[in-house]
Amino acid sequence: MPRSGTAQVDDIAVSPYADQHHRFGPSFLYRYLPFWLATYAERALILIIPLVVILIPLMNLLPQLLRWRVRSGIYRWYGKLALLERDVATR
């Protein structure tokens, strides 16, 4: 016999996903999209959301990294130029 409000049978354990589907019905994607497309969309969301969480800070870090590389090159050339100027000034 089913218990009140759940799809649990005394002999057989029911999956949490099946219980959730029984209580709340199909999700938004499964209501409005074909099953195969909803499945792909759900999997894509599971992959895309963590990637976005990782990529947004990296996108903010990228300009700082490029600026550091350009400045380090400029400072390296400036150091060589300063040595040349001192060498010319001493001669």
TIFITOR-127494 format. One record per residue (C-alpha): residue number from 1; x, y, z. Coordinates in steps of 0.1 Angstrom, whole numbers, plus 2048, in hexadecimal, padded with zeros to 3 digits. Last residue first. Layout:
+-----+------+-------+-----+
! num ! east ! north !  up !
+-----+------+-------+-----+
! NUM !    X !     Y !   Z !
...
+-----+------+-------+-----+
***
This chain:
+-----+------+-------+-----+
! num ! east ! north !  up !
+-----+------+-------+-----+
!  91 !  B35 !   A36 ! 721 !
!  90 !  B23 !   A36 ! 742 !
!  89 !  B03 !   A45 ! 733 !
!  88 !  B02 !   A2B ! 718 !
!  87 !  B03 !   A0E ! 731 !
!  86 !  AEA !   A1F ! 747 !
!  85 !  AD2 !   A24 ! 729 !
!  84 !  AD7 !   9FF ! 71F !
!  83 !  AD0 !   9F3 ! 742 !
!  82 !  AB0 !   A09 ! 743 !
!  81 !  AA5 !   9FB ! 721 !
!  80 !  AA9 !   9D7 ! 72D !
!  79 !  A94 !   9DF ! 74C !
!  78 !  A7A !   9F0 ! 736 !
!  77 !  A78 !   9D2 ! 720 !
!  76 !  A71 !   9BC ! 73F !
!  75 !  A58 !   9D6 ! 74C !
!  74 !  A45 !   9D7 ! 72B !
!  73 !  A44 !   9B1 ! 72A !
!  72 !  A37 !   9AF ! 74D !
!  71 !  A1E !   9CA ! 746 !
!  70 !  A10 !   9B6 ! 728 !
!  69 !  A0E !   996 ! 73B !
!  68 !  9FD !   9A7 ! 75A !
!  67 !  9E3 !   9B8 ! 743 !
!  66 !  9DB !   996 ! 733 !
!  65 !  9D7 !   986 ! 756 !
!  64 !  9C1 !   9A3 ! 762 !
!  63 !  9AB !   9A0 ! 742 !
!  62 !  9A7 !   97A ! 748 !
!  61 !  99D !   97C ! 76D !
!  60 !  97A !   988 ! 767 !
!  59 !  975 !   96D ! 74D !
!  58 !  983 !   954 ! 765 !
!  57 !  969 !   95F ! 77F !
!  56 !  94D !   959 ! 766 !
!  55 !  95B !   938 ! 759 !
!  54 !  958 !   924 ! 779 !
!  53 !  933 !   92C ! 781 !
!  52 !  92C !   929 ! 75C !
!  51 !  93B !   907 ! 75A !
!  50 !  927 !   8FC ! 779 !
!  49 !  907 !   907 ! 768 !
!  48 !  90F !   8F8 ! 746 !
!  47 !  913 !   8D3 ! 74F !
!  46 !  8F3 !   8CE ! 763 !
!  45 !  8E1 !   8E5 ! 74A !
!  44 !  8ED !   8D0 ! 72D !
!  43 !  8E0 !   8B1 ! 73E !
!  42 !  8BD !   8C0 ! 743 !
!  41 !  8BD !   8CD ! 71F !
!  40 !  8C6 !   8AB ! 712 !
!  39 !  8AA !   89A ! 726 !
!  38 !  891 !   8B5 ! 71D !
!  37 !  89A !   8B0 ! 6F8 !
!  36 !  894 !   88A ! 6FA !
!  35 !  874 !   88E ! 70E !
!  34 !  864 !   8A8 ! 6F7 !
!  33 !  863 !   8CA ! 707 !
!  32 !  849 !   8DD ! 71B !
!  31 !  841 !   8C6 ! 738 !
!  30 !  862 !   8B4 ! 739 !
!  29 !  875 !   8D5 ! 73C !
!  28 !  85F !   8E3 ! 757 !
!  27 !  862 !   8C4 ! 76D !
!  26 !  849 !   8A7 ! 76C !
!  25 !  831 !   8A3 ! 789 !
!  24 !  837 !   8B0 ! 7AD !
!  23 !  82F !   892 ! 7C3 !
!  22 !  832 !   875 ! 7AB !
!  21 !  850 !   884 ! 79A !
!  20 !  861 !   889 ! 7BC !
!  19 !  85A !   865 ! 7C5 !
!  18 !  868 !   859 ! 7A4 !
!  17 !  887 !   86E ! 7A9 !
!  16 !  88B !   861 ! 7CC !
!  15 !  88A !   83E ! 7BE !
!  14 !  870 !   827 ! 7CE !
!  13 !  879 !   80C ! 7E6 !
!  12 !  865 !   7EC ! 7E2 !
!  11 !  854 !   7D7 ! 7FD !
!  10 !  841 !   7F1 ! 810 !
!   9 !  839 !   806 ! 7F2 !
!   8 !  844 !   82A ! 7F1 !
!   7 !  832 !   842 ! 7D8 !
!   6 !  82F !   85D ! 7F2 !
!   5 !  813 !   873 ! 7FF !
!   4 !  805 !   85B ! 819 !
!   3 !  815 !   839 ! 816 !
!   2 !  80D !   823 ! 7F8 !
!   1 !  800 !   800 ! 800 !
+-----+------+-------+-----+
***
